[in-house]
Amino acid sequence: MQGWYPIESMQKRILSFLVVALVCACGEPSSRLEHARDLALSGHHQRALLEARAVLLSLGEEGGDKLDNVRRGALKLSGDLCALHLDDPRCAAREYRELVKRYPTAPESFEARERLGDLDLRIGDLRGALDAWADQVAAAPDRAGADAAQLKIARALLDRGDFHDARAAASELQSRWPQSPLASAAALLAASTFHLAGRQDEAIAAYDRVEARFHGTQRAAEALFEKGNCLVEQGNDSDAVQAYTAALVRHDSPDVVQFALDRAQRRIDRVRAVNPRNMSAVWDRGIARAGHASAH
């Protein structure tokens, strides 16, 4: 009989383990969701995702306030794990989109919307990103981050070459959120749509409006710098030098402004007329040209 005792004891232990596992597996969905969250907090992100998905599977299509609360939490947790810890944007976008679809007015859905557009952009779905940002703005225009989502729409349209729509999106930001700290960025972006479209005269006028509206700020300096670039493209180095000089003080990249300024000034110096009776000036010009030629 003694030979059987260890085997019997082991069988009891195995049976106990199976019972515990069965109880866990058949436990309340809310308890299983809390277990998934505990796994996530302890750094077991993949196991937490599996547990959250198991919770969703166990719920099926059953409804009710209690089960809906669990389902929302499980979808949000799954999306967060994929987005923040597992570097799987497709997974995150899928979970967040299901959350928003099922529970469009839930607090968790507002947080999901804030991430959906960026996730779609990461996976190359620009159309999906634009729709997600637009949905974020439409669902909660007074919520923090709505103006940022609107600016993302304008930038994505600009990058795609849709200058008219980008300008409209930027204008909408300025009209809906006039006190937003992003209003100056939107104004500068709207001006740049003319510049990128090759409409320099309209761009210069738009940059002037940005500079006047946000005078003395870094954004105004950026507008002056871009105005200088437009003037250079038009062959007007003299006015460009003035614009660059005004931008130099507050621009966040003064070395870039200085480089453009120096180039414009050198072009002015090269074409400036020299009095032929001023032999010193003629001599200096000849040396400068010879040096330029030898450098090439």
Number of C-alpha atoms within 10 A of each C-alpha: 5 6 7 8 10 11 11 11 11 11 12 12 12 12 12 12 12 12 12 12 12 11 11 14 15 11 11 12 22 17 13 20 23 17 16 27 23 14 17 20 11 10 12 14 21 17 13 24 24 13 23 28 20 17 23 21 11 15 15 10 10 9 11 7 8 10 17 16 13 21 29 22 20 28 27 24 24 27 29 22 22 22 21 12 14 15 12 16 21 16 18 27 24 17 24 30 21 18 24 23 11 14 16 15 12 14 11 18 23 20 14 25 25 21 22 29 26 22 24 22 16 14 14 11 13 19 12 17 23 23 15 24 25 19 20 26 21 11 16 14 17 12 11 11 14 22 27 19 25 26 25 22 25 28 21 17 20 22 11 11 14 15 22 16 16 26 23 14 23 29 21 18 26 22 12 14 17 14 11 15 12 17 23 23 19 28 24 23 26 27 26 26 22 21 22 14 13 13 13 20 15 15 25 23 14 23 30 18 17 25 24 12 14 17 14 13 16 17 22 26 28 24 32 27 27 24 29 30 25 23 21 17 13 12 13 15 22 15 15 26 25 14 22 29 18 17 29 20 15 15 21 14 12 15 11 13 26 16 12 20 22 13 13 22 15 13 13 15 12 12 8 9 9 14 10 10 8 9 11 12 13 15 11 11 15 12 12 12 12 11 11 10 9 7 7 5
